[in-house]
Amino acid sequence: MAKTFTLWPSILRSLVGCLVIGLTTLVCYRLQLNLTITSFIYLIVVVFQSLVGNFASSAAVSLVAVLCLDFFFTTPLFSLEVTNPLDILALVSFLITGLVITRLTTQVREEAAVSDHQRLQVDRLYQLAQQLLALDPERTAYTRSMELFRDHLHIKAVCLFDAAKAEGHCAGNPSDELTERTRAGYSSGQDTADPGPGILIRCLIAGGNRIGAIGFEGLSDPELTAGPLSALAAAMLERTHTFRKASHAAAAAQAELFRGAVLDALAHEFKTPLATILTAAGGLREVGPLCSGQSELAEIIEAEAVRLGGLTSRVLGTSRLDREDVKPQLDRTDITELVVNLVEQYSRQCTERRFLVTKGTIATEVLADSDLLRLALRQLLDNACKYSPPGSTVEVSLQLQNEQAAVRVLNSGVPIHAHERTRIFDRFYRGVEAQHLAPGSGLGLYFANKIVQAHGGSMELETQPGATEEGAAFRLTLPLAQSAL
C-alpha cells in the first residue's frame, strides 16, 4: 500500500508533463515549425519537468516528446517510421539529452535535499549542545538532559546509563527493552543497532575509559546523528562527574580547614590549664612534707600533665602540617642521638614493650629540622607500641646505605596485607586489622611520610624477604649532611 501511494505523485506529474507536451505539439504544428525549433521547445519543457518532478516522470515526458517529434514533425508525417538517418540521429540525441538533463537535475535536487536535511540536523545538534552546556551541573538531573535530547531530535525515548553510580535515567516513553539493552551495552562494551524496534545503543567513552552508555528509540538518520549525539552525551556525563569530584574535593578541603582550626583552637586552650596543673603539682611538693601516697599522686599528676602537654604540642604540629606545605628549618642533626633519646623515652612510657636499638655506626649527621624529624620518628614508635602485643620487642636499627642514613623500626604485631601496602601512607587510611586494635585517625603515617619527603628522604614499608611475615617494618631514609651539601 505504501508503494502505491509513492507512485501516485510520479503518475500525476507524468500526466501533467504529457499534457504540456501535447499543447506544445498543437501550437508548434499549427505554426508549422520545423524539427529543430520544435525539439528545442520540447527540451525546455523537459527541463521544467525535471525541476518539478522526479527522474521517472521526467523520463516518461522525454519519451512522449520524442514520439511526438517523430509522428508530427519527421517525414513521413503521421507515422513513427523515420527514413532520414539525420532525423534518427536528431531524435536519439534529443532523447539522450533529455534523459541526461533529467538525471543531473534530479541528482542535484536530491543532493540539495540531503544537504538541507543535514544542515537541519546540525542546527538541532548545535542547539542541543548549547542548552546542555547552559545547564547547571549542580542542580540539573540527568533526566532533564535526556529530555533535551528527546525534544530536539523528536524521538520516542532516550535512556542514559551512568557507570559511576550504576544508575539508568530515561526520558519519553521508553520500553523495558531499551533500558535493559542500554545497561547490557555498557557491560559488553559494544555498540548495537536493531532496526526492528528502532533501538540504537552507543557506549560512552571519555579519556579512553568507558563511563556509560546511551540508548535511543525511534532515532531518525542514525548514521548521521548517532556519533555526534554519543559525543555530546559523553561530554555531558564527564562534565557532571568532574563537577561532582571538584565539589567533593572542595567540601573535603573546607572540612579539613575547619577541622584543623578546631584542633588548633583546642590545643591552644589546653596549654593554659596544663600549665596550671603542673604549677599546682609542683606547689604541693613545696607546701610541706607529703606522705608516700601523696607524693606518688603528685608525681602521677606531673607525669600525666607533661604527657598531655606533649600530645597537645603534637596536635598543634600536625594541624599546621595539614594546612600548609612542610618547610623544615634545616640544621645539622645527629640522627643516632635523636633516635636513642626517643627510644629511651618510649622505654620509660611503654613499659609493656621491650626496645632494642642496633647502631651500625657511631654518629650520622643529617640536615634536618629536629622538631619535625622527631615528630615523624615518634609516629613510627607510636605505631610499633599500639599494634604490637604486650611483652613483644620493638627493634630499632640505624644503618648507613649509599651516603644515606636509614632508620628501621620493626614490630611483631599484626601484619599489613598486600592489598593495603600501596595505601598505607594515604590520608585517613587505616588497615582493616588496625581498626580493631587501637583508635586512630589515619593521619600519622601520612604526616610522617610528608615530613620525610620535605627533607629529601623517603619512607617505605619493607616487602623484601628480610621482613617478617608477622608485624611490619618501616624504613625511614635521609641523605647525610655532607651529601646534602
SENU-333193 format. One record per residue (C-alpha): z, y, x. Coordinates in steps of 0.02 Angstrom, whole numbers, plus 50000, padded with zeros to 5 digits. Layout:
residues N
{pz:Z&py:Y&px:X} .
...
end
This chain:
residues 485
{pz:50000&py:50000&px:50000} .
{pz:50042&py:50121&px:50141} .
{pz:49873&py:50088&px:50223} .
{pz:49784&py:50129&px:50057} .
{pz:49873&py:50295&px:50049} .
{pz:49821&py:50339&px:50226} .
{pz:49638&py:50301&px:50186} .
{pz:49627&py:50421&px:50039} .
{pz:49632&py:50582&px:50142} .
{pz:49489&py:50518&px:50252} .
{pz:49386&py:50469&px:50099} .
{pz:49414&py:50638&px:50016} .
{pz:49367&py:50734&px:50175} .
{pz:49212&py:50625&px:50194} .
{pz:49157&py:50660&px:50014} .
{pz:49182&py:50847&px:50038} .
{pz:49084&py:50844&px:50202} .
{pz:48942&py:50743&px:50123} .
{pz:48935&py:50867&px:49979} .
{pz:48917&py:51011&px:50103} .
{pz:48779&py:50915&px:50193} .
{pz:48692&py:50891&px:50026} .
{pz:48699&py:51077&px:49984} .
{pz:48639&py:51120&px:50159} .
{pz:48495&py:50998&px:50140} .
{pz:48445&py:51078&px:49974} .
{pz:48444&py:51253&px:50046} .
{pz:48350&py:51205&px:50204} .
{pz:48221&py:51105&px:50106} .
{pz:48190&py:51249&px:49985} .
{pz:48170&py:51367&px:50132} .
{pz:48054&py:51239&px:50216} .
{pz:48147&py:51246&px:50382} .
{pz:48090&py:51132&px:50521} .
{pz:48185&py:50988&px:50601} .
{pz:48254&py:51091&px:50747} .
{pz:48331&py:51229&px:50643} .
{pz:48398&py:51109&px:50513} .
{pz:48476&py:50999&px:50649} .
{pz:48567&py:51150&px:50720} .
{pz:48635&py:51197&px:50547} .
{pz:48690&py:51017&px:50518} .
{pz:48777&py:51019&px:50688} .
{pz:48878&py:51171&px:50635} .
{pz:48932&py:51078&px:50477} .
{pz:48983&py:50926&px:50581} .
{pz:49086&py:51037&px:50698} .
{pz:49179&py:51114&px:50550} .
{pz:49207&py:50940&px:50479} .
{pz:49282&py:50887&px:50647} .
{pz:49402&py:51034&px:50642} .
{pz:49470&py:50990&px:50469} .
{pz:49451&py:50801&px:50464} .
{pz:49484&py:50650&px:50571} .
{pz:49361&py:50550&px:50675} .
{pz:49315&py:50428&px:50536} .
{pz:49270&py:50562&px:50409} .
{pz:49176&py:50665&px:50540} .
{pz:49078&py:50512&px:50597} .
{pz:49030&py:50473&px:50417} .
{pz:48968&py:50651&px:50389} .
{pz:48868&py:50643&px:50552} .
{pz:48784&py:50482&px:50494} .
{pz:48740&py:50559&px:50323} .
{pz:48668&py:50712&px:50413} .
{pz:48555&py:50601&px:50518} .
{pz:48494&py:50509&px:50364} .
{pz:48456&py:50674&px:50275} .
{pz:48361&py:50738&px:50427} .
{pz:48260&py:50579&px:50432} .
{pz:48225&py:50575&px:50245} .
{pz:48186&py:50758&px:50210} .
{pz:48130&py:50836&px:50374} .
{pz:48050&py:50700&px:50479} .
{pz:47873&py:50637&px:50450} .
{pz:47834&py:50539&px:50349} .
{pz:47941&py:50634&px:50222} .
{pz:48047&py:50547&px:50091} .
{pz:48055&py:50392&px:50199} .
{pz:48179&py:50327&px:50326} .
{pz:48035&py:50273&px:50435} .
{pz:48005&py:50377&px:50593} .
{pz:47834&py:50368&px:50677} .
{pz:47852&py:50503&px:50810} .
{pz:47955&py:50448&px:50963} .
{pz:48012&py:50628&px:50989} .
{pz:48085&py:50630&px:50814} .
{pz:48178&py:50468&px:50852} .
{pz:48247&py:50546&px:51010} .
{pz:48298&py:50702&px:50914} .
{pz:48389&py:50602&px:50780} .
{pz:48479&py:50493&px:50909} .
{pz:48526&py:50646&px:51011} .
{pz:48594&py:50730&px:50855} .
{pz:48698&py:50578&px:50808} .
{pz:48769&py:50560&px:50985} .
{pz:48806&py:50746&px:50997} .
{pz:48892&py:50746&px:50830} .
{pz:48998&py:50595&px:50873} .
{pz:49046&py:50665&px:51045} .
{pz:49094&py:50833&px:50972} .
{pz:49191&py:50746&px:50834} .
{pz:49284&py:50637&px:50959} .
{pz:49327&py:50780&px:51076} .
{pz:49384&py:50891&px:50934} .
{pz:49491&py:50753&px:50860} .
{pz:49568&py:50715&px:51030} .
{pz:49608&py:50897&px:51062} .
{pz:49686&py:50914&px:50890} .
{pz:49791&py:50756&px:50916} .
{pz:49850&py:50816&px:51086} .
{pz:49894&py:50985&px:51012} .
{pz:49994&py:50897&px:50876} .
{pz:50085&py:50793&px:51008} .
{pz:50118&py:50949&px:51110} .
{pz:50188&py:51040&px:50959} .
{pz:50298&py:50890&px:50920} .
{pz:50360&py:50882&px:51099} .
{pz:50394&py:51068&px:51100} .
{pz:50494&py:51049&px:50940} .
{pz:50595&py:50905&px:51014} .
{pz:50627&py:51003&px:51174} .
{pz:50684&py:51152&px:51071} .
{pz:50804&py:51039&px:50974} .
{pz:50871&py:50966&px:51136} .
{pz:50895&py:51141&px:51207} .
{pz:50990&py:51199&px:51054} .
{pz:51095&py:51041&px:51058} .
{pz:51137&py:51068&px:51242} .
{pz:51185&py:51248&px:51207} .
{pz:51304&py:51201&px:51067} .
{pz:51379&py:51057&px:51167} .
{pz:51417&py:51174&px:51312} .
{pz:51490&py:51302&px:51192} .
{pz:51618&py:51177&px:51127} .
{pz:51795&py:51196&px:51190} .
{pz:51837&py:51031&px:51278} .
{pz:52022&py:51061&px:51249} .
{pz:52009&py:51067&px:51059} .
{pz:51847&py:50979&px:51018} .
{pz:51850&py:50796&px:50971} .
{pz:51710&py:50676&px:51011} .
{pz:51670&py:50663&px:50825} .
{pz:51616&py:50846&px:50821} .
{pz:51500&py:50817&px:50969} .
{pz:51423&py:50667&px:50883} .
{pz:51395&py:50770&px:50725} .
{pz:51294&py:50894&px:50829} .
{pz:51185&py:50751&px:50891} .
{pz:51156&py:50690&px:50714} .
{pz:51122&py:50863&px:50638} .
{pz:50998&py:50920&px:50770} .
{pz:50899&py:50758&px:50776} .
{pz:50907&py:50714&px:50591} .
{pz:50959&py:50535&px:50623} .
{pz:51058&py:50417&px:50514} .
{pz:51205&py:50388&px:50632} .
{pz:51262&py:50403&px:50812} .
{pz:51405&py:50313&px:50900} .
{pz:51488&py:50353&px:51067} .
{pz:51597&py:50231&px:51165} .
{pz:51718&py:50310&px:51290} .
{pz:51758&py:50185&px:51427} .
{pz:51906&py:50286&px:51492} .
{pz:52002&py:50262&px:51330} .
{pz:51906&py:50111&px:51263} .
{pz:51876&py:50206&px:51101} .
{pz:51723&py:50225&px:50990} .
{pz:51677&py:50385&px:50898} .
{pz:51543&py:50390&px:50763} .
{pz:51458&py:50518&px:50652} .
{pz:51347&py:50494&px:50499} .
{pz:51340&py:50329&px:50407} .
{pz:51343&py:50200&px:50547} .
{pz:51330&py:50016&px:50512} .
{pz:51454&py:49894&px:50585} .
{pz:51313&py:49828&px:50692} .
{pz:51290&py:49997&px:50778} .
{pz:51474&py:50009&px:50827} .
{pz:51480&py:49832&px:50895} .
{pz:51315&py:49848&px:50988} .
{pz:51370&py:50010&px:51070} .
{pz:51528&py:49930&px:51136} .
{pz:51432&py:49775&px:51190} .
{pz:51301&py:49883&px:51276} .
{pz:51435&py:49960&px:51386} .
{pz:51508&py:49789&px:51427} .
{pz:51339&py:49716&px:51475} .
{pz:51277&py:49872&px:51563} .
{pz:51102&py:49852&px:51488} .
{pz:51001&py:49969&px:51377} .
{pz:50937&py:49888&px:51219} .
{pz:50819&py:49934&px:51077} .
{pz:50796&py:49844&px:50911} .
{pz:50651&py:49914&px:50808} .
{pz:50703&py:49812&px:50656} .
{pz:50861&py:49906&px:50606} .
{pz:50811&py:50054&px:50714} .
{pz:50958&py:50038&px:50834} .
{pz:50945&py:50104&px:51012} .
{pz:51084&py:50084&px:51143} .
{pz:51093&py:50177&px:51307} .
{pz:51226&py:50161&px:51444} .
{pz:51301&py:50325&px:51509} .
{pz:51305&py:50344&px:51698} .
{pz:51393&py:50482&px:51797} .
{pz:51414&py:50482&px:51985} .
{pz:51344&py:50306&px:51996} .
{pz:51480&py:50240&px:51881} .
{pz:51465&py:50180&px:51701} .
{pz:51576&py:50291&px:51594} .
{pz:51523&py:50238&px:51419} .
{pz:51378&py:50203&px:51302} .
{pz:51292&py:50290&px:51157} .
{pz:51203&py:50210&px:51010} .
{pz:51075&py:50288&px:50890} .
{pz:51023&py:50226&px:50720} .
{pz:50861&py:50296&px:50648} .
{pz:50809&py:50394&px:50803} .
{pz:50628&py:50451&px:50799} .
{pz:50523&py:50454&px:50958} .
{pz:50649&py:50359&px:51065} .
{pz:50528&py:50357&px:51212} .
{pz:50534&py:50547&px:51215} .
{pz:50713&py:50586&px:51168} .
{pz:50821&py:50436&px:51219} .
{pz:50829&py:50484&px:51403} .
{pz:50875&py:50668&px:51380} .
{pz:50999&py:50627&px:51243} .
{pz:51085&py:50499&px:51353} .
{pz:51095&py:50626&px:51495} .
{pz:51171&py:50755&px:51377} .
{pz:51298&py:50629&px:51312} .
{pz:51345&py:50577&px:51490} .
{pz:51366&py:50759&px:51543} .
{pz:51473&py:50796&px:51389} .
{pz:51581&py:50642&px:51418} .
{pz:51603&py:50678&px:51604} .
{pz:51644&py:50861&px:51566} .
{pz:51780&py:50806&px:51446} .
{pz:51851&py:50682&px:51572} .
{pz:51851&py:50814&px:51709} .
{pz:51937&py:50941&px:51597} .
{pz:52071&py:50815&px:51548} .
{pz:52103&py:50770&px:51729} .
{pz:52115&py:50953&px:51776} .
{pz:52233&py:50986&px:51630} .
{pz:52344&py:50841&px:51680} .
{pz:52343&py:50896&px:51861} .
{pz:52389&py:51075&px:51812} .
{pz:52527&py:51012&px:51698} .
{pz:52593&py:50898&px:51836} .
{pz:52590&py:51041&px:51962} .
{pz:52682&py:51154&px:51840} .
{pz:52810&py:51018&px:51806} .
{pz:52834&py:50993&px:51993} .
{pz:52859&py:51180&px:52015} .
{pz:52992&py:51184&px:51879} .
{pz:53074&py:51027&px:51947} .
{pz:53081&py:51100&px:52122} .
{pz:53153&py:51263&px:52056} .
{pz:53287&py:51169&px:51960} .
{pz:53333&py:51062&px:52110} .
{pz:53338&py:51215&px:52221} .
{pz:53450&py:51308&px:52099} .
{pz:53567&py:51160&px:52076} .
{pz:53580&py:51130&px:52263} .
{pz:53624&py:51312&px:52294} .
{pz:53752&py:51308&px:52154} .
{pz:53832&py:51154&px:52232} .
{pz:53857&py:51239&px:52400} .
{pz:53997&py:51357&px:52345} .
{pz:54105&py:51225&px:52255} .
{pz:54086&py:51106&px:52403} .
{pz:54142&py:51240&px:52525} .
{pz:54293&py:51273&px:52413} .
{pz:54336&py:51087&px:52406} .
{pz:54326&py:51072&px:52596} .
{pz:54436&py:51226&px:52616} .
{pz:54562&py:51160&px:52491} .
{pz:54567&py:50990&px:52576} .
{pz:54597&py:51071&px:52744} .
{pz:54731&py:51182&px:52666} .
{pz:54825&py:51030&px:52603} .
{pz:54850&py:50975&px:52783} .
{pz:54918&py:51145&px:52831} .
{pz:55039&py:51159&px:52684} .
{pz:55162&py:51037&px:52753} .
{pz:55190&py:50860&px:52805} .
{pz:55100&py:50735&px:52694} .
{pz:55141&py:50555&px:52666} .
{pz:55016&py:50423&px:52720} .
{pz:54941&py:50406&px:52545} .
{pz:54919&py:50594&px:52527} .
{pz:54838&py:50608&px:52699} .
{pz:54719&py:50467&px:52655} .
{pz:54670&py:50555&px:52493} .
{pz:54641&py:50719&px:52587} .
{pz:54530&py:50629&px:52713} .
{pz:54430&py:50548&px:52572} .
{pz:54406&py:50719&px:52490} .
{pz:54345&py:50795&px:52652} .
{pz:54230&py:50648&px:52693} .
{pz:54151&py:50642&px:52521} .
{pz:54132&py:50831&px:52515} .
{pz:54043&py:50826&px:52684} .
{pz:53933&py:50684&px:52621} .
{pz:53891&py:50779&px:52462} .
{pz:53854&py:50933&px:52566} .
{pz:53731&py:50832&px:52669} .
{pz:53646&py:50767&px:52513} .
{pz:53634&py:50944&px:52446} .
{pz:53552&py:51002&px:52608} .
{pz:53428&py:50860&px:52595} .
{pz:53386&py:50907&px:52416} .
{pz:53352&py:51085&px:52472} .
{pz:53243&py:51022&px:52613} .
{pz:53141&py:50903&px:52506} .
{pz:53115&py:51031&px:52367} .
{pz:53048&py:51152&px:52498} .
{pz:52931&py:51019&px:52568} .
{pz:52863&py:50980&px:52394} .
{pz:52823&py:51161&px:52355} .
{pz:52731&py:51207&px:52515} .
{pz:52646&py:51134&px:52666} .
{pz:52759&py:51072&px:52804} .
{pz:52760&py:51195&px:52951} .
{pz:52875&py:51122&px:53085} .
{pz:52954&py:51232&px:53218} .
{pz:52910&py:51126&px:53369} .
{pz:53027&py:51108&px:53516} .
{pz:53062&py:50976&px:53648} .
{pz:53170&py:50844&px:53565} .
{pz:53240&py:50684&px:53638} .
{pz:53195&py:50562&px:53501} .
{pz:53301&py:50424&px:53581} .
{pz:53458&py:50529&px:53572} .
{pz:53415&py:50583&px:53395} .
{pz:53391&py:50403&px:53335} .
{pz:53551&py:50341&px:53421} .
{pz:53656&py:50479&px:53343} .
{pz:53585&py:50444&px:53170} .
{pz:53617&py:50257&px:53186} .
{pz:53797&py:50291&px:53238} .
{pz:53821&py:50399&px:53083} .
{pz:53749&py:50266&px:52969} .
{pz:53852&py:50129&px:53051} .
{pz:54009&py:50227&px:53001} .
{pz:53946&py:50262&px:52825} .
{pz:53863&py:50095&px:52783} .
{pz:53999&py:49978&px:52842} .
{pz:53924&py:49832&px:52746} .
{pz:53771&py:49829&px:52861} .
{pz:53757&py:49795&px:53047} .
{pz:53647&py:49910&px:53151} .
{pz:53560&py:49852&px:53308} .
{pz:53472&py:49978&px:53421} .
{pz:53348&py:49921&px:53553} .
{pz:53290&py:50052&px:53678} .
{pz:53134&py:50015&px:53778} .
{pz:53155&py:50171&px:53885} .
{pz:53294&py:50288&px:53938} .
{pz:53229&py:50452&px:53867} .
{pz:53075&py:50500&px:53766} .
{pz:53042&py:50683&px:53729} .
{pz:52926&py:50736&px:53590} .
{pz:52876&py:50905&px:53520} .
{pz:52961&py:50907&px:53351} .
{pz:53063&py:51003&px:53226} .
{pz:53229&py:50912&px:53246} .
{pz:53289&py:50951&px:53069} .
{pz:53128&py:50887&px:52988} .
{pz:53117&py:50736&px:53101} .
{pz:53298&py:50694&px:53064} .
{pz:53256&py:50703&px:52878} .
{pz:53112&py:50579&px:52900} .
{pz:53217&py:50457&px:53002} .
{pz:53359&py:50469&px:52876} .
{pz:53240&py:50413&px:52741} .
{pz:53194&py:50256&px:52837} .
{pz:53376&py:50215&px:52871} .
{pz:53423&py:50252&px:52690} .
{pz:53290&py:50132&px:52627} .
{pz:53346&py:49999&px:52751} .
{pz:53525&py:50012&px:52684} .
{pz:53477&py:50021&px:52500} .
{pz:53357&py:49874&px:52495} .
{pz:53442&py:49753&px:52617} .
{pz:53582&py:49634&px:52562} .
{pz:53762&py:49664&px:52618} .
{pz:53802&py:49584&px:52783} .
{pz:53622&py:49595&px:52845} .
{pz:53564&py:49678&px:53005} .
{pz:53457&py:49835&px:53015} .
{pz:53357&py:49832&px:53176} .
{pz:53301&py:49996&px:53254} .
{pz:53192&py:49991&px:53410} .
{pz:53116&py:50128&px:53518} .
{pz:52961&py:50097&px:53623} .
{pz:52827&py:50187&px:53722} .
{pz:52649&py:50147&px:53670} .
{pz:52495&py:50236&px:53740} .
{pz:52581&py:50402&px:53775} .
{pz:52669&py:50394&px:53608} .
{pz:52848&py:50364&px:53555} .
{pz:52869&py:50233&px:53420} .
{pz:53024&py:50205&px:53312} .
{pz:53028&py:50041&px:53216} .
{pz:53153&py:50012&px:53075} .
{pz:53166&py:49834&px:53010} .
{pz:53274&py:49769&px:52869} .
{pz:53289&py:49595&px:52795} .
{pz:53287&py:49647&px:52613} .
{pz:53157&py:49623&px:52478} .
{pz:52977&py:49605&px:52537} .
{pz:52841&py:49730&px:52491} .
{pz:52699&py:49641&px:52403} .
{pz:52522&py:49653&px:52470} .
{pz:52455&py:49749&px:52320} .
{pz:52592&py:49881&px:52343} .
{pz:52564&py:49915&px:52528} .
{pz:52423&py:50040&px:52501} .
{pz:52528&py:50143&px:52379} .
{pz:52698&py:50138&px:52462} .
{pz:52678&py:50317&px:52530} .
{pz:52613&py:50390&px:52365} .
{pz:52713&py:50520&px:52273} .
{pz:52833&py:50446&px:52143} .
{pz:52779&py:50267&px:52179} .
{pz:52914&py:50133&px:52185} .
{pz:52887&py:49948&px:52209} .
{pz:52923&py:49826&px:52070} .
{pz:53067&py:49743&px:52163} .
{pz:53139&py:49910&px:52222} .
{pz:53154&py:49975&px:52044} .
{pz:53280&py:49837&px:52002} .
{pz:53384&py:49852&px:52161} .
{pz:53428&py:50036&px:52178} .
{pz:53394&py:50203&px:52092} .
{pz:53268&py:50320&px:52170} .
{pz:53132&py:50448&px:52137} .
{pz:52988&py:50376&px:52239} .
{pz:52980&py:50534&px:52345} .
{pz:53073&py:50480&px:52503} .
{pz:52932&py:50392&px:52595} .
{pz:52808&py:50521&px:52530} .
{pz:52907&py:50662&px:52613} .
{pz:52941&py:50562&px:52770} .
{pz:52756&py:50525&px:52792} .
{pz:52714&py:50707&px:52757} .
{pz:52836&py:50765&px:52892} .
{pz:52769&py:50642&px:53021} .
{pz:52589&py:50691&px:52987} .
{pz:52635&py:50875&px:53009} .
{pz:52696&py:50829&px:53184} .
{pz:52530&py:50747&px:53226} .
{pz:52600&py:50572&px:53211} .
{pz:52584&py:50427&px:53092} .
{pz:52691&py:50312&px:52986} .
{pz:52641&py:50140&px:52931} .
{pz:52708&py:49983&px:52852} .
{pz:52686&py:49840&px:52975} .
{pz:52573&py:49700&px:52918} .
{pz:52540&py:49613&px:53083} .
{pz:52607&py:49438&px:53118} .
{pz:52757&py:49512&px:53209} .
{pz:52830&py:49575&px:53045} .
{pz:52944&py:49459&px:52950} .
{pz:52895&py:49389&px:52781} .
{pz:53063&py:49444&px:52707} .
{pz:53104&py:49628&px:52714} .
{pz:52999&py:49772&px:52779} .
{pz:52965&py:49854&px:52946} .
{pz:52912&py:50037&px:52955} .
{pz:52842&py:50112&px:53115} .
{pz:52852&py:50298&px:53150} .
{pz:52742&py:50359&px:53294} .
{pz:52741&py:50531&px:53377} .
{pz:52647&py:50600&px:53528} .
{pz:52752&py:50627&px:53685} .
{pz:52788&py:50805&px:53734} .
{pz:52677&py:50803&px:53890} .
{pz:52533&py:50728&px:53788} .
{pz:52550&py:50860&px:53653} .
{pz:52549&py:50998&px:53781} .
end
